[in-house]
Amino acid sequence: MLLKLAWLNIWRNKRRTIITATSVFFAVLLAIIFRSLTDGIYDNMIHNVVSYSSGYLQIHQKGYWDEQSIDNTFEEDEQLYLKLLKNPNVTHLMPRLQTFALASYADKTKGVLILGIDPAKEKAVNNLHEKITDGKYIETSDENAVVLGEGLASQLKLRVNDTLVLLGQGYHASSAAAKFKVKGLIKLGAIELNNNVVYIPINQSQYMHGAKNRLTSVSVMLDKTTNLESLKYSLQESINPDKYEVMTWKEMMPEMDQFIEADSTGHYIIIGVLYFIISFGLFGTLLMMIFERKHELGILIAIGMKKRLLAIILLLESILISLIGCFSGIIAGILVVKWFTIHPIHLTGELKQVYEDYGIESIIYFSSQEKIFIIQTLIVLALSILLAFYPGYKVMKLKPIEAINS
């Protein structure tokens, strides 16, 4: 009965209800957009670096990370792949042979990162073929061609169909030298990687370095990044710990993890200020609701309505209005985030240059993880309910005669 009465009460004054629900609506919408924006930027930053280089998890020979030499490679093992793929959280495996070499064209020479890859697997996971800006993507593991980062090609004054000379150290101190046709230029989100990477078909890289059937690492891609730590321990138990080592991207790139942690602290402060502003907005609308109804509440108490029941009805009214605002905010938030997920914001001008100077892709993505919508909505709803106790407190202190004469 009290719930029904509260529902009827909120629609007696539609304007007041709409104003209060709208304040909750915008509170939820702003909180969702802000959190989605910050998480999207971080997720994209991590993906641009991790997926194209180390993987979210990397499996390599024990001791390789301390001494990243081609001599610390291991033989490709199909049984290892089968063990890893048995884990339901593992979506893809990408075998890689990663080394460093001198790249030369005409009178230009530069130290580069050599990534021997399986073109088909990289295409399926990272959509490398879609990032080709000139030329074509390498199709097979035996093709005698390479794909270069756009920035590196610019530094070496290279174009598609030119010949790139690579000189490095092979397996067991053998010499590694080869010429490759530049088949395509690629633009990666990680600026540093874009200026240094050379993608080579893995069979050609193994042949060049005299490391037939050998790998430096196997990069592991996950279904959800939140499963990172639990998956690491799960994989460690399923493989030979004396032979292989499992590392997360946070262990391999601690500087990026620390940057994100430090930057997110500032964002927590900003969103805390946002919640503070939201709370004052909600509190203002609740105060308006009390003062507008002061005369009415005084009459109800005077004719015998118990203050306790009246306080409960007011609480239920506030909760119902908050729920209306929250559900409307969720729907609007989903639509806005969905739109910006499909159509990310491309920065231009000076702002684009600032982002690229920091080695960050100048595109703003939004995150569509369910937890963003749930957590932000629950926080705003909890604030609304907490503030809704104030009208009940005012009713308990209300003096009927003063209220009637107000």
BELQUI-V457478 format. One record per residue. PSI is psi in degrees with one decimal (* if undefined). OMEGA is omega as a letter, one per 40 degrees, with the letter a starting at -180 (999 if undefined). Layout:
# BELQUI-V457478
psi=<PSI:PSI>
omega=<OMEGA:OMEGA>
This chain:
# BELQUI-V457478
psi=<-43.9:-39.0:-43.1:-42.5:-41.2:-41.1:-44.0:-37.1:-41.7:-22.8:1.6:-32.7:88.4:-38.7:-46.1:-43.7:-43.3:-40.7:-46.4:-45.1:-35.3:-37.4:-39.0:-41.3:-50.8:-31.0:-47.7:-45.0:-46.3:-42.4:-43.1:-46.6:-44.9:-46.5:-39.5:-39.2:-50.1:-43.7:-37.4:-40.8:-45.3:-45.9:-40.6:-39.4:-45.5:-45.7:-42.1:-32.3:-46.9:-50.2:-29.0:-6.2:-80.2:-27.5:160.2:-34.9:146.3:135.4:124.5:174.4:142.4:128.2:-8.8:-40.5:-30.9:-29.9:91.0:76.9:150.9:-17.4:-18.9:35.8:171.8:158.5:139.3:133.2:112.7:-31.0:-35.0:-42.6:-43.3:-40.8:-41.7:-42.0:-13.2:-24.4:124.0:-19.0:-11.5:123.5:-41.0:152.0:136.7:103.9:139.1:149.4:104.5:125.0:-179.3:149.0:170.6:128.0:135.2:139.1:124.7:-120.9:13.8:134.5:141.5:143.5:133.4:162.5:122.9:122.3:106.0:118.5:160.0:106.3:-39.2:-42.6:-40.4:-35.6:-40.5:-35.6:-50.7:-5.4:45.6:-31.8:-26.7:-13.9:3.9:124.7:-19.5:137.9:-151.7:164.8:148.7:138.4:-36.0:163.7:-10.0:-1.5:132.9:67.4:161.4:161.7:129.8:151.5:143.3:-42.8:-41.4:-43.0:-37.9:-39.8:-35.9:-1.5:40.6:149.9:170.7:139.9:-1.9:167.5:125.5:131.6:130.4:135.2:122.9:-162.7:132.5:-171.3:131.7:44.8:15.5:158.7:146.5:109.2:140.3:159.3:138.0:146.0:134.0:108.3:-30.6:160.1:139.1:145.1:113.2:154.8:-33.1:111.2:-41.3:-41.9:-39.1:-28.6:-1.7:-12.3:142.3:119.0:125.3:140.0:136.2:-35.6:-37.7:-38.3:-41.2:-39.8:-43.1:-38.6:4.4:34.6:59.6:129.5:22.0:150.6:150.2:-30.6:164.6:117.7:134.7:127.7:144.1:163.0:-37.2:132.9:-17.8:-16.2:11.5:-57.6:-42.6:-36.2:-35.1:-49.6:-32.3:-41.6:-35.2:-34.7:-22.1:-9.9:170.8:109.3:-18.6:-19.7:-40.6:155.8:137.9:129.0:144.5:164.2:-28.4:-34.3:-33.8:-28.9:66.1:-29.0:-37.0:-38.6:-42.0:-37.3:-44.5:-41.7:-44.9:-42.1:-38.0:-26.4:-42.8:-37.3:-32.9:-37.0:-43.4:-45.5:-27.4:-41.6:-38.2:-45.0:-36.1:-44.5:-41.9:-42.7:-41.9:-37.1:-45.4:-41.7:-39.2:-42.7:-34.5:-39.3:-41.8:-42.3:-39.2:-48.3:-33.4:-29.2:11.7:-44.2:-45.7:-44.0:-38.0:-42.1:-42.8:-42.5:-38.3:-33.7:5.0:2.0:127.8:136.7:-37.4:-45.1:-37.8:-39.0:-39.4:-41.9:-43.6:-38.3:-44.2:-38.4:-46.7:-40.7:-43.6:-44.5:-40.7:-40.3:-42.2:-47.1:-40.8:-46.2:-38.6:-40.5:-38.5:-47.6:-47.1:-40.1:-42.8:-43.3:-44.3:-47.5:-39.6:-42.5:-47.1:-17.8:-41.0:-37.4:79.1:158.7:121.8:116.5:149.4:171.9:-140.9:-36.2:-38.2:-43.4:-39.4:-46.2:-45.1:-30.1:-30.4:3.7:27.0:138.3:134.6:46.0:131.3:116.8:155.6:143.0:138.9:27.7:139.5:-33.8:-29.0:-48.2:-40.8:-50.3:-47.5:-38.7:-43.4:-37.7:-48.0:-39.8:-41.6:-40.8:-41.3:-44.3:-40.6:-44.8:-24.5:-15.5:-21.0:-45.2:-39.0:-39.3:-41.3:-37.1:-40.5:-27.8:-3.1:135.6:119.2:-43.6:-43.7:-38.6:-41.3:-38.2:-4.7:*>
omega=<a:i:i:i:i:i:i:a:a:a:i:i:a:a:i:a:a:i:a:a:i:i:i:a:a:i:i:a:i:a:i:a:a:a:i:a:a:i:i:i:a:a:a:i:i:a:a:a:a:a:a:a:a:a:i:i:i:i:i:i:a:a:a:a:i:i:a:a:i:i:i:i:i:a:i:a:i:i:i:i:a:i:a:a:i:i:a:a:i:a:a:i:a:i:a:i:a:i:i:a:i:i:a:i:a:a:a:i:a:i:a:i:i:i:i:a:i:a:a:a:i:i:a:a:a:a:a:a:a:a:i:a:i:a:a:i:i:a:a:a:a:a:a:a:a:i:a:i:a:a:i:i:i:a:a:a:a:i:i:a:i:a:i:i:i:i:a:i:a:a:a:i:i:i:i:i:a:i:a:i:i:a:a:i:a:i:a:a:i:a:a:i:a:a:a:a:i:i:i:i:a:i:i:i:i:i:a:a:a:a:a:i:a:a:i:a:i:i:a:i:a:i:i:a:i:a:a:a:a:i:i:a:i:a:i:a:a:a:a:a:i:a:a:i:i:i:i:i:i:i:a:a:a:a:i:i:i:i:a:i:a:a:a:i:i:i:i:i:i:a:i:i:i:i:i:i:i:a:i:i:i:a:i:i:i:i:i:a:a:a:i:a:a:i:i:a:i:i:i:i:a:a:i:i:a:a:a:i:i:i:i:i:i:i:i:i:a:i:i:i:i:i:i:i:a:a:i:i:i:a:i:i:i:a:a:a:i:a:a:i:i:a:a:a:i:a:i:i:a:a:i:a:i:i:a:i:i:i:a:i:a:i:i:i:i:i:a:i:a:a:i:a:a:a:a:i:a:i:a:i:i:i:a:a:i:i:a:i:a:i:i:i:i:i:a:a:a:i:a:a:a:a:a:a:a:999>
